[in-house]
Amino acid sequence: MENDEILTKALSFQEAFGSANIQLVRKIDDLNAKKQEFEGLDTDLRDPSIIAADVAAQIGFFRKLKFQYLEQNAKDKYVKSIVSNIDDAPIVTADDNRALQALNEQRKQRLKDAKTRLADIQNRIRELAPAVEKDYAHVKSSSAQAASLSQKIIDARLALSRLRQAHPTPRLTEQSATQTLAEQDVQIQELDDEKATLQNNVREVKDKVKQGTLQVEGLRIERAEVEKSLKVEVDDGRWLPLYDWFTQALSVHRSIMNMESLEASADNEIRLTYRVDVLERRSRIVSITLIFLPGTRQLASVEVGGLDNTDIDVTELIDAHVPSNDAPGVIAAILARVRKEA
């Protein structure tokens, strides 16, 4: 209510200021009109010093002209009084001259007083002009500021009404927001604990997978040695049960690890193909090619296929396991990364 009264007073003050006939504003218009009158004159006359010199010269000329007129008029009257008849001649006595002189002195004194008052008024105008101009600028800026503030108040009220329409009751209070924040903190703490538990479980599973992979690799080495010995001693019947057991163990490993195929594409390359379950009823075929240095068992590089249309990056895993010649570890790490991020 108080803001409405202030706004009404500001608007009324602005309207009164705009409709007031302020002399300073009118003088500005008169000055602009005088400037338009002198636009057709020579541009040199617009200089105040030149105009002042010209005016002083014209005043001196008119004074001389007035003196000459008075002199000629006095001579004319004197000549007429001499040459004319005594009856027709005007009689000018000493009393008349003294009366005229007294009247002239009075008029001079009034003229001097008027000039003094005019000079005082001009000095006061010069002294008061900056203050008046400052007050006028202050009033004008205050009026513009009042108009701007009134418009801002109207805009703020409109924005407030829009916010109230966009957010009807019940609105979120500080107490309810604080309570919601506390509940969210508790939920975040619970999620952090659950995340830590899951990370521990994942670490344990990775360790188990790594151990299983090492066991599988050991079994592969044993199988290779067994096959080599079988090639040398095919007729020896003692190797057949061991071969059957190893073949069955390899089949079990393939079924557990979802290995699709194992083939030697070259003398120093082994290609392993796995079927990785990524979603329900969906799987992804991942091929891992182990490349060894020729004539050695030193792992040189690893190539992974089947991840072209995904964002899975296994480069760091390969770089971490290849220098240590950890082929089982790199296979287990790649399969774990695919199962986690696919």
KOLBAMAR-341334 format. One record per residue (C-alpha): x, y negated, z. Coordinates in Angstrom, 1 decimal, decimal comma, m for minus. Each point is the difference from the previous one (the first is absolute). Layout:
<rs>
R   east  north     up
R      X      Y      Z
...
</rs>
This chain:
<rs>
R   east  north     up
R    0,0    0,0    0,0
R    2,8   m2,4    0,9
R    1,8    0,9   m3,3
R   m3,2   m0,9   m1,9
R   m0,1   m3,4    1,6
R    3,6   m0,7   m0,8
R   m0,5    1,1   m3,6
R   m3,1   m2,3   m0,3
R    2,0   m2,9    1,4
R    2,8    0,6   m2,4
R   m2,3    0,2   m3,0
R   m1,8   m3,2    1,0
R    3,3   m1,8    0,5
R    1,2    1,1   m3,4
R   m3,3   m1,2   m1,6
R    0,2   m3,4    1,9
R    3,7   m0,4   m1,0
R   m0,8    0,7   m3,7
R   m3,0   m2,4   m0,1
R    1,6   m2,8    2,0
R    1,0   m3,1   m2,0
R    3,6   m0,3    1,3
R    1,7   m3,2   m1,2
R    3,3    1,7   m0,4
R   m1,4    2,5   m2,5
R   m1,8   m2,9   m1,8
R    3,2   m2,0   m0,2
R    1,7    3,0   m1,6
R   m2,7    0,0   m2,7
R    0,3   m3,8   m0,5
R    3,8    0,4   m0,4
R   m0,4    2,7   m2,5
R   m2,5   m2,2   m1,9
R    2,5   m2,9    0,0
R    2,7    2,4   m1,3
R   m2,3    0,9   m2,9
R   m0,4   m3,7   m0,8
R    3,7   m0,5   m0,3
R    0,7    3,1   m2,1
R   m0,1   m2,0   m3,2
R    2,6   m2,5    1,1
R    3,7    0,2   m0,4
R    1,7    2,7    2,0
R    2,5   m2,5    1,5
R   m2,8   m1,9    1,7
R   m0,8    3,1    2,1
R    3,2   m0,5    2,0
R   m1,0   m1,9    3,3
R    3,1   m2,1   m0,1
R   m0,6   m1,2   m3,5
R   m3,7   m0,7    0,8
R    1,1   m2,0    3,1
R    2,5   m2,1   m2,0
R   m2,6   m0,7   m2,7
R   m2,6   m1,0    2,6
R    2,5   m2,3    1,7
R    0,8   m1,7   m3,3
R   m3,6   m0,5   m0,8
R   m0,7   m1,5    3,4
R    2,8   m2,4   m0,4
R   m1,2   m0,9   m3,4
R   m3,6   m0,7    1,3
R    1,4   m2,1    2,8
R    1,9   m2,2   m2,4
R   m3,1   m0,2   m2,2
R   m2,1   m1,0    3,0
R    2,5   m2,7    1,0
R    0,0   m1,3   m3,6
R   m3,8   m0,1    0,0
R   m0,2   m1,8    3,2
R    2,7   m2,5   m1,1
R   m1,7   m0,6   m3,3
R   m3,4   m0,4    1,7
R    1,4   m2,5    2,5
R    1,6   m2,0   m2,8
R   m3,2    0,1   m2,0
R   m2,0   m1,4    2,9
R    2,7   m2,6    0,7
R    0,0   m1,2   m3,6
R   m3,7   m0,1   m0,1
R   m0,2   m2,0    3,2
R    2,4   m2,6   m1,4
R   m1,3   m0,4   m3,5
R   m3,7    0,3    0,7
R   m2,2   m2,8    1,4
R    0,3   m0,7    3,6
R   m3,7    0,7    0,5
R    0,2    3,5   m1,6
R    3,3    1,0    1,6
R   m0,2    2,4    2,9
R    1,0   m1,6    3,2
R    2,4    2,2    2,0
R    0,9   m1,4    3,4
R    2,6    1,1    2,6
R   m2,7    1,6    2,0
R   m1,0    2,2   m2,9
R    3,6    1,1   m0,5
R    0,3    0,7    3,8
R   m3,2    2,0   m0,1
R    1,1    2,0   m3,1
R    3,4    0,6    1,7
R   m1,7    1,2    3,1
R   m2,3    2,3   m2,0
R    3,0    1,3   m1,9
R    1,8    0,7    3,3
R   m3,0    1,9    1,3
R   m0,2    2,0   m3,2
R    3,7    0,8    0,2
R   m0,3    1,0    3,6
R   m3,0    2,3   m0,9
R    2,0    1,4   m2,9
R    3,0    0,6    2,3
R   m2,1    1,7    2,6
R   m1,7    2,1   m2,7
R    3,4    1,0   m1,4
R    1,2    0,9    3,6
R   m3,1    2,1    0,6
R    0,5    1,7   m3,5
R    3,6    0,8    0,9
R   m1,1    1,4    3,4
R   m2,6    2,1   m1,7
R    2,5    1,2   m2,6
R    2,5    0,9    2,7
R   m2,7    1,9    2,0
R   m1,0    1,8   m3,2
R    3,6    1,0   m0,6
R    0,3    1,2    3,6
R   m3,3    1,8    0,1
R    0,2    1,5   m3,5
R    2,3    3,0    0,9
R   m2,1    0,8    3,1
R   m3,2   m0,2   m2,0
R    1,5    2,1   m2,7
R    1,2    2,5    2,6
R   m3,4    0,1    1,7
R   m1,7    0,4   m3,4
R    2,3    2,9   m1,0
R   m0,6    1,6    3,4
R   m3,8   m0,3   m0,3
R    0,1    1,3   m3,5
R    2,2    3,0    1,0
R   m2,3    0,6    3,0
R   m3,0    0,0   m2,3
R    1,6    2,4   m2,4
R    1,1    2,2    2,9
R   m3,5   m0,1    1,5
R   m1,5    1,1   m3,4
R    2,6    2,7   m0,4
R   m0,7    1,3    3,6
R   m3,7   m0,1   m0,6
R    0,5    2,1   m3,2
R    2,3    2,4    1,9
R   m2,6    0,4    2,8
R   m2,7    0,8   m2,6
R    2,3    2,5   m1,6
R    0,9    1,6    3,3
R   m3,7    0,3    1,0
R   m0,7    1,6   m3,4
R    2,9    2,5    0,4
R   m1,1    0,8    3,6
R   m3,6    0,7   m1,3
R    1,5    2,3   m2,7
R    2,1    1,8    2,6
R   m3,1    0,5    2,2
R   m1,9    1,4   m2,9
R    2,8    2,3   m1,1
R    0,6    1,2    3,6
R   m3,4    0,3    1,8
R   m0,3    1,0    3,6
R    1,3    1,9    1,8
R    3,4   m1,5   m0,7
R    3,4    1,2    1,2
R    0,9   m1,6    3,3
R    3,4   m0,3    1,6
R   m0,8    2,6    2,6
R   m1,2    2,6   m2,6
R    3,0   m0,7   m2,2
R    2,3    0,6    3,0
R   m1,8    3,3    0,8
R    0,2    1,1   m3,6
R    3,8   m0,7    0,0
R    0,5    2,0    3,2
R   m1,9    2,9   m1,5
R    2,1   m0,2   m3,2
R    3,2    0,0    2,1
R   m1,1    3,2    1,7
R   m0,8    1,6   m3,4
R    3,3   m1,0   m1,4
R    1,8    1,5    3,0
R   m1,9    3,3   m0,5
R    0,8    0,0   m3,7
R    3,7   m0,6    0,8
R   m0,1    3,0    2,4
R   m1,7    2,2   m2,6
R    2,5   m1,1   m2,6
R    2,9    0,9    2,3
R   m1,5    3,4    0,6
R   m0,5    0,6   m3,7
R    3,6   m1,0   m0,7
R    1,3    2,5    2,6
R   m2,2    2,7   m1,6
R    1,3   m0,9   m3,5
R    3,6    0,1    1,3
R   m0,5    3,4    1,5
R   m1,6    1,3   m3,2
R    2,9   m1,4   m2,0
R    2,4    1,8    2,2
R   m1,9    3,3   m0,3
R   m0,2   m0,4   m3,8
R    3,7   m0,8   m0,1
R    0,8    3,1    2,0
R   m2,3    2,1   m2,2
R    1,7   m1,4   m3,1
R    3,4    0,9    1,3
R   m1,2    3,5    0,7
R   m1,4    0,2   m3,5
R    3,3   m1,2   m1,5
R    1,8    2,6    2,1
R   m2,4    2,7   m1,3
R    0,7   m1,2   m3,6
R    3,7    0,3    0,5
R   m0,5    3,5    1,4
R   m2,2    0,8   m2,9
R    2,6   m1,2   m2,5
R    2,6    2,1    1,7
R   m2,3    3,0    0,0
R   m0,9   m0,4   m3,7
R    3,7   m0,3   m0,8
R    0,8    3,2    2,0
R   m3,0    1,7   m1,7
R    1,4   m0,9   m3,4
R    3,3    1,6    1,0
R   m1,4    3,0    1,7
R   m3,3    0,7   m1,6
R    0,1    3,7    0,6
R    0,4   m0,5    3,8
R   m3,4    0,6    1,5
R    0,8   m1,7    3,3
R   m0,6   m3,5   m1,6
R   m3,5    0,7   m1,3
R   m1,9   m0,3    3,4
R    2,0   m3,2    0,7
R   m0,9   m1,4   m3,4
R   m3,7    0,8    0,5
R    0,1   m1,7    3,4
R    1,7   m3,1   m1,4
R   m2,5   m0,1   m2,9
R   m2,9    0,2    2,4
R    1,6   m2,7    2,2
R    0,4   m2,3   m3,0
R   m3,6    0,6   m1,0
R   m1,1   m1,0    3,5
R    2,2   m3,1   m0,1
R   m1,5   m0,9   m3,4
R   m3,5    0,3    1,4
R    0,8   m2,0    3,1
R    1,9   m2,8   m1,8
R   m2,4    0,1   m3,1
R    2,9    0,6   m2,3
R   m1,2    0,5   m3,6
R    3,2    1,0   m1,7
R    3,8    0,2    0,3
R    2,2    0,1   m3,0
R    3,6   m0,7   m0,9
R   m0,1   m2,4   m3,0
R    3,8    0,0   m0,2
R    3,1    1,4    1,6
R    0,1   m2,8    2,6
R   m3,8   m0,9    0,1
R   m2,9    1,5    2,0
R   m3,5   m1,3   m0,6
R   m2,5    0,5    2,8
R   m3,8   m0,6   m0,6
R   m2,3   m0,6    3,0
R   m3,7   m0,6    0,3
R   m0,6   m2,7    2,6
R   m3,5   m0,4    1,5
R   m0,6   m3,8    0,1
R   m3,8   m0,1    0,4
R   m2,9    2,4    0,6
R   m0,3    2,3   m3,0
R    2,8   m1,9   m1,8
R    3,7    0,7   m0,4
R    3,0   m1,4   m1,7
R    2,7    1,9   m1,9
R    3,5   m1,2    1,1
R    3,2    1,3   m1,7
R    3,3   m0,3    1,7
R    3,2    0,6   m2,0
R    3,2    0,7    1,9
R    3,1   m0,8   m2,0
R    3,4    1,3    1,3
R    3,5   m0,7   m1,0
R    1,1    2,6   m2,6
R    1,6    3,0    1,5
R   m0,7   m1,0    3,6
R   m2,9   m0,1    2,5
R    0,4   m3,8    0,6
R   m3,3   m1,8   m0,6
R    0,6   m2,8   m2,6
R   m3,5   m1,5   m0,4
R   m3,7    0,7    0,3
R   m2,8   m0,8   m2,5
R   m3,6   m0,2    1,0
R   m2,9    0,3   m2,5
R   m3,8   m0,4    0,3
R    0,1   m3,4    1,9
R   m0,2   m2,3   m3,1
R   m3,5   m1,4    0,8
R    0,6   m0,5    3,7
R    1,8   m2,6    2,2
R    2,0    2,7    1,8
R    3,8   m0,8    0,1
R    2,3    2,9    1,0
R    3,2   m1,6   m1,1
R    1,2   m0,7    3,5
R   m0,7    3,6    1,0
R    2,1    1,3   m2,8
R    2,8   m2,5    0,7
R    0,0    1,1    3,7
R    0,2    3,8   m0,6
R    2,1    0,3   m3,1
R    3,3   m1,1    1,5
R   m0,4    2,5    2,9
R   m0,9    2,8   m2,5
R   m3,3    0,7    1,8
R   m2,2    1,5   m2,7
R   m2,6    1,5    2,4
R   m0,2   m3,3    1,8
R   m0,6   m2,1   m3,1
R   m2,7    2,4   m1,2
R   m1,8   m0,1    3,4
R    0,3   m3,7    0,2
R   m1,4   m0,5   m3,5
R   m2,9    2,3    0,5
R   m0,8   m1,7    3,4
R    0,1   m3,5   m1,6
R   m2,3    1,2   m2,8
R   m2,5    1,5    2,5
R    0,1   m3,2    2,1
R   m0,3   m2,7   m2,6
R   m2,0    1,7   m2,8
</rs>
